[in-house]
Amino acid sequence: MNIKEFKLERYFAKHEFTAKYLLSSSDCDGFALKDILSYASKNEIKLWEDLKLGYTESEGSSLLRDSICKYYKNVTKENILVASPGELNFIAMNILLTPSDHVISVSPSYQSLYEIVKSIGCEISYWKPEPSNWYFDPEQLEKLIKKNTKLILINFPHNPTGSYLTIEELNKIVEIARRNNIYIFSDEMYHKLMISNSKELPPISDIYEKGISLWGTSKSFGLAGLRTGWIVSQDKKLLKSILAFKDYLSICNSATSEILTLIAVNNIEKFLNPNIEKIRRNILHFSEFVNKHNHFFEFIPPKAGSTAFVKLNITDTSLQFCNMLVEKTGIMALPSEMFEYKGKYIRIGFGRENFPKILNEFDCFLNTY
């Protein structure tokens, strides 16, 4: 396999652990281990204290998969596989696709969604939103369908724009896919981060027989360090193939991460609610900040998730601007070049407690920029 460098992750690797402030993180602040354990039941504490660091079930802990089931309709643990989210995405693309296939992907998007497809040799088309409101029009998606279209890649809540669909729009996508016998892979890593009045969408695996849902602990739960995700599908044959491929990669999951994920999944409100409150609060802070610098920014507030894609009215490129920002202030921001998206944008992440402090430093920078 010949695959391009992961631009976004390499940019983060350069700055994430040396920059003073992170303005563009898509995850929320991580919870402390002691906090996770404080929410555990007696049985879960016993599992933690008795834990032995040996191999675990390849498909994921039976207890964990049983707990995950409650967030999906009409599935059993046999419809769920647990691994790191990136691994599951990588495997699913390699199982589903051949070089002769055509794929449609939302764009802009997290690079691994489409780059793996390109590395396989597939033809790819991009379903892009209207920049004035980040609206993804299902009718535009339908125009991209070809005779050899095998897969549609979607991601809602959307990273980086914060766009979201209505249930009618999601049903329209399913109707298009079903009519053309196309799989839908739905990156649902920001699932349940409902920060506006939008109605929560069901997982694609609940409403489509060829739908594949990906979720995990990194975004909604604020537990990125667990590296735990899960894939859900009605297609058990596909899941069996993904599991067999996993034997060549991680083989099984971290025993410690599975117990901590079990606690989190069984106490989701303890993690989700503080994250939603923080995101909403920081969106208000940023709206005030934009009003102060309205000649500089064009801000479309997110409908769901933890990020927004903000246009910059500048003469520099967004990459030049971000490099200058981190050099002069220690604030790391993510430029649109990392999403291979034309135009001058930066991603803003609303999931950090120190967000107001970052804005104060950003304000000083803009006053001299």
QUICOR-V671842 format. One line per field, one symbol per residue. psi: psi as a letter, one per 30 degrees, with the letter a starting at -180 (. if undefined). Layout:
psi = ???
//
This chain:
psi = kjklkjeeeeeeeefegfkekjfgkfllkkkleeeefffkleeeeeeefgkkiallkeflkeeeeeeeefglkhllffgkkkakeeeeeeeeefeellfflkkkkkkllkefefeeeeffglkklkjkljffghkjjfeeeeffklegkfkkkljkkkjffglllleeeeeeeeeeeefghklkjjjhfgkfijfagkkkklkffffkfgkjkklafedefhheffhklkkklfjfeeeeeeeeefffcfellkeeeeeeeeeeefheffeeeeeeeeeeefeeeeeeeeeehffeljkjkkflaglljkkkilelleeeeeeeeeeffgkkljlfffghkkljlkkkkggkegeeeeeeeeeeeeff.
//
